Amino acid sequence: MARTPSTMLDLGVTAPDFTLPEPLGGETRSLTQLKGEKGTLVIFICNHCPFVLHILDSFVEFAAEYQSRGLNVVAISANDVSNYPDDSPEKMAQLAQDKEFTFPYLYDATQEVAKAYQAACTPDLYLFDDSLKLVYRGQYDAARPGNDIPVTGEDLRRASDALLDGAPLPADQIPSLGCNIKWKAGNEPEYFG
């Protein structure tokens, strides 16, 4: 597994718009539809990444808790499913059902949405305020497969609490780290090293 950090998109940028299919429900969902009353969290994940699987149960709990506070959550998978069939839309739907996602899990087949967000890894997290301006892009917490640090979501919780409470957001934002997004051959973005 390639240990890839997030690119740390500039704070203050507006969330790139998207309209993507949701394999579980068969609907097409847009950012406009999914925007939260108090904020929106967009997270790039996939089914097979050990970094995602390491935090997934905790993240599902986080999402349910913070959705009840006005923060909407949207997960997106952009991996090349021809080379990584475990990330296929059918298996995405199964994972969302098995783990009882309370948030949509969308499929970015063209990888254009991942490029617009300058996503580099899974998990890659982007927290936007109620105006869809980026206020946090960093790690969920310091837990990684094999490092024995408990999975708490403390970094994302600190940022989300600050956003929801109208407090200053943490200035020290540590990049997320995970498996690189599996780009289709010839589709690697320029920002991806």
HELIX and SHEET records of a PDB file:
HELIX    1   1 LEU A   31  LEU A   34  1                                   4    
HELIX    2   2 PRO A   50  GLN A   67  1                                  18    
HELIX    3   3 PRO A   85  ASP A   87  5                                   3    
HELIX    4   4 PRO A   89  ASP A   98  1                                  10    
HELIX    5   5 GLU A  112  ALA A  116  1                                   5    
HELIX    6   6 GLU A  154  ASP A  165  1                                  12    
SHEET    1   A 3 THR A   4  PRO A   5  0                                        
SHEET    2   A 3 LEU A 177  ASN A 180 -1                                        
SHEET    3   A 3 CYS A 121  THR A 122 -1                                        
SHEET    1   B 2 THR A  19  GLU A  22  0                                        
SHEET    2   B 2 GLU A  27  SER A  30 -1                                        
SHEET    1   C 5 TYR A 105  TYR A 107  0                                        
SHEET    2   C 5 LEU A  71  SER A  77  1                                        
SHEET    3   C 5 GLY A  39  PHE A  44  1                                        
SHEET    4   C 5 ASP A 124  ASP A 129 -1                                        
SHEET    5   C 5 LEU A 134  TYR A 136 -1                                        
END                                                                             
